[in-house]
């Protein structure tokens, strides 16, 4: 490379390598640092898996790796959720066992029909993973099929023995489930505080520490500095996962998820706020110090409400942003003020009353678009091609030890990470650490010198603890921990003995690598779009769904509208998860437009909590509609409400078009539309000589909140997409 006709010096290259090394070291330090509740989760997983291992070795249970690996998968937010998850897992294995027993007998004798049975079974398993409303149950079904296929390919044993080994697959998983539930019960008795509560409280405390240190003019303690750095890195993905697995109703889950998203945004802003304080050369102004202390008191109130299991109180923060000499302070105030709004129309957690929109609808066995959306069939075909390619390869070369490749395909397809590059790195890293370093390394250096189960137990618990610790990191690294455990268990828990044969370990590690290669060549390259396009598409679809929610609020058929809103709410919440997954994947995409992509990623991550809050405000408005239908309102008020909701729907569609980089019409004046509703309500009560009722005040508050949040959101999205496009700087679309 040349600049101005002169060759650039080579000297900066080592510096660049050093920078990458420092970045990687800093990344690992943040991802692997302890946080509240992490040690308890790792301890529970390690104890559960180790007990399963001891039972496998003591009672000589075949296929013990399945029982151990499922101790990492089961829910641990609360005992009831863990029990339900374990029960469904066992039921799924029983159904898969029955399917295998009935279907394989009809096709086992002929090689062609046997191969067709394998292909159909794989397709069915992958398809169920994508269309089942209960993801974990469908995954368990697939695991059973993946384990049964190599058993029924074994020709050295008779049919009765193969059937018996198939039953063992189900039984060993049931053992893992029972052990996990018992361990959870014991731990909940010792440590009743949930990981979700600890995670939220610790983040609020950290932001509060930042504000108090700024308000009092003292440096932030090192411990708080480390926690702030940790939480800005790991994000809130684990808190969201814990909330989805909790026992709360669907509506309250959505509200808490919105509040958690706002909390994550508050932590991120606090990181920028602290950085700005470090760069200041002058002390904090007394007025700004008072604002910092006032906001810290608000967050302390949120923490107290959380401990008492009450909803957050009103923040008492200024409605208008006051000028500040400290960057990000006003943004933190605005974000904190949004948290109570996420619970608009709610009551205490302890006394949460189920309203029509909160009622759980009939549980769906399959997703609504299970048999109409081609994406489900595409996913199943991708997974089937990858797993079948592995099956054909190890069968053709008569290397049955590579059968672990099929199970690897199922494990790797379960990831929700959107980037193929990210998954490839984590897969290969997990196979290397779990298979070569821990698996084969132990066989060479440790296992030959062990002569008792005690030594192997210590080794097994150590590797499991390391895997569990990694799996409790953020979404950027957690998948690596599962891969490490899988590779190690496949080597050491396939038989009920200490495995010191390097040939067997070699076969299983190579089987994992075969599965990874097949997934890379087939699964990751069919019907895959780049992560930024997918993120924008899903985000725009969420805005369109939000517009439909607004339109349902003016429907005359109230029962039909409530059912539709409930369905739309679930779709939007699922869209939030998809956007988050794809935003993580954008980090692994490179090219000339990377800077623009990263900026859009940050913008979308910043908009997500606001959209969540808007959704909760609209749901609160829908709750009010169930009590006071439009036909029961004065005509002028009803007309103003209809016009306002039409403007909301129109504005949402305009933003969806701009996010999709399509031409969009000018946005309506949403603030003026909200003012008309308020004016009509005020005029009606003045004419009747009555004071404005509490219900009417609630409506005014909801409308004002919605308009106050929606207007700046539109301006922000318009400035990000429409303005650059009009200037000819639109981001090139790629496929």
Phi, psi and omega in degrees: 000141183233155177220115180064030176085358180245142179291137177288141179292153181272348186305323183295346184301312177302324178298320178296318178297320178297320179297318178297318179297319178294319179299315182295320178296316179295322179298313181294321179300318181288318182291327186260003178289148179289152173218163184304127178092343183294316180298323179294318179296314180298319179297317180295317179296314183297315180295317180298311181295322181292320177298318177299317178301316180297321177294320179298314182289320184290314184259010173055058182266122179288159178057039183294341182298330181293317179298322181287318184292330180285346173291341176275340188266334188290148180297146179224022178290320176204167186296320181296316180295321178296319179297314179297317180298316179294319180298315180294325178297315180296318179299318180297319178293323177296317179296318179294325177295316178297317178300315181297315183297321183283316188280320186291329181299328182283341187237004190287332189283329184256129182301322182293312180293328177295318178296318178298322177298318178299311183297316180294319180296320177296315180298316179300318182294313179294323181294318179297324178302324187270337185251346181287136177291330176261098187299317183296323180294316179296322179296320178298320176302315180295321178299320180296317179297316180298325178282331183282329184302307179295333178294319182276355172272348182288118184260355183274353178236159184279175184297321181298319179292322178295320178293321178297318178294328176295319177296327179296326178304314180292319185292321183290328175292320177300322177297315178300321179294312181298316180299316181298317180295318179296316179297320178299317181299315180295316182292323179294330176290326181277321187228080187289339181295134182281155177296328180296312180298316179299318182296316179293314183297319181295322179291317176299318179297321181295313178296321178299319178298319179300315182291319181293319179296322178291318182292329181266000176070032179237157180292152178288131178303150183301320181297317178293324178298317179294317180296319179298315179297321180295311186290328175291338179272311186283340178070206186236015184300322180290322177297318178297318180296319177296321180294317180298332181269001186281177182269359184292160176293164185299318182293316180292326175301316180296320178296314180296323178296321176297316179295322179295320178298318177295322177297317177299319177294321179297320178295316179300316179294323178298325176297316177293322178299315180294322177297320178296324178294322179298326185275351180287143176254349180245155180291162180289135178297146180304322180295319178292325178298319178295322178294321178297315180293323178295317178293324177298321178295323177298315180293325176297322176296322177299317181296318179298319178297322180296316180297322180276002181058046174241158178286151183301137178285166176302141188284336183059032177265156182297140180291322180262144179289124176271146178297143182220148176273355178253120177301146173078353181294314179296324178295321178295319178297317181295321180292316179297324180294336180284335186301310178296332181292337177296342181253023183307129178083010184259172175235191184300148175304319185291331186241032185296116183270130181282117176259171184308322180282344180272342183296136176287125177288175178301133182296125180272133177288320180240161175296158184299326182255028187303324185244014178236337182272118181294344180298328179294315179293324178296316177301313182297320180293319178300311180296320181295317179298317180294312182292321179294323177299320176297316181298314180296321183295307184286337175285319182295324181264008177053051180235076185296341179296343179275008182295344176297347180295325180293314177298325178297322179298319178293316180300313185287334178286344182282347182292141176265005180290134188275343187262127178293325179297317180297315180295322180298316181297314182291322177298308183295320178297319178294318179297321180292311182292311183286323184274306185274310185289302183279319184287290182288329177298318178294325180294327181276318191257337189239305189301323179299341183257004179264133178235016179211162179290337182296316179296317179294325178299317179297316178297313182298315181296323180295312180294320179296318179297319178297315180296316181294323179296317179293321183290345177263014174280191178287174182298340181288341185227342190300327182297332179298320181298320178297319180294322178298312180297317181302311183296318181292318181292322179298329180280318192254353181234022174278329177240166181265058178200160175289121188267112180246004179281117179290334179295317179294316178298318178301314181300316184288322177293318177296327176297319176299316180295322177299317178297320179294318179296317179297318178296322180292318184284329187246302187297317186279357186240002180251128176055040180246127175260163177291155191294324182294314178300318180295319179297315179296320181297313181293320180296318178295322178295324176298320178295321178295318177297323177298321177299322179293326175299315179299321181291328179292336180290347179247011177286145181282327179279099187293319182296314179298321181295319180297316179298319180292318180297318178300317179294316180296321179301316180295321179294320180294317179298322175295323177296324177301316180297319181295319179298317180299317180297316181290328179295325175294326183288332180301331180303334186259015177252134185234169181142179183296335181261019184299319182300316179294320179299316181295325178294317178296321178301313180296322179296314181296319177298327179285328181281333185306309180300325179294319178296321177300316179295318177302319180298317181293325176295319178294322177297320177298320177296323178293324176300319179294322179298328179294336179266326182229086178300161181301324182294340180271356181264155173304146187303318182295318180293316180300318179296319179294321178295318178298314180298321180294313181294327175295321177294322177298312180299317180297318180295320179296319179292325176297316178295322178298318178296321181290321176296323177281000180059044175250159177300139182225145178282166177297148182279149176288162177278090187291327179294319179293323178296319177294322179295327179294321177298313180299320181294319180295320178295316180297318181295321180298313183289328175295320179292329181274351180074014180255160172280152180298128183288159176302323179296317179295323177297322177297318179298314180300316181296317180296316181296316180296318179298315181299313181293321181294330178275320188288321185299307178294331177298316178298316180300321181293313180294319179299318180292331182281320187252309187289317183296311177298324180294318179295332178273000178084021182244030182295148178291127179300136179276133179237162180235000000 
